Amino acid sequence: MLVAFARYSRDGSFAVLGANLRFTMVMAAGSVAGAVLGGLLLGVFPDAVLIPALALILLVSAVKLARHE
């Protein structure tokens, strides 16, 4: 997330969020729902499965973001 924030804050891309406030709110609600569901998974799956899965997802996302031109 830090990579994305640094990349897009430099070129003014966040100005579009104010212009699309409804979309921003829907995305924020989806993020909160995902965080809640992820928290609920902590009791279902062991940490030894969830932590490496999260690390892999974040690593793939960072690589894809860094390669984007």
Summary of the structure (lengths in Angstrom):
residues: 69
radius of gyration: 15.2
end to end distance: 16.9
largest distance: 41.7
contacts: 123
relative contact order: 0.09
helix: 81%
strand: 0%
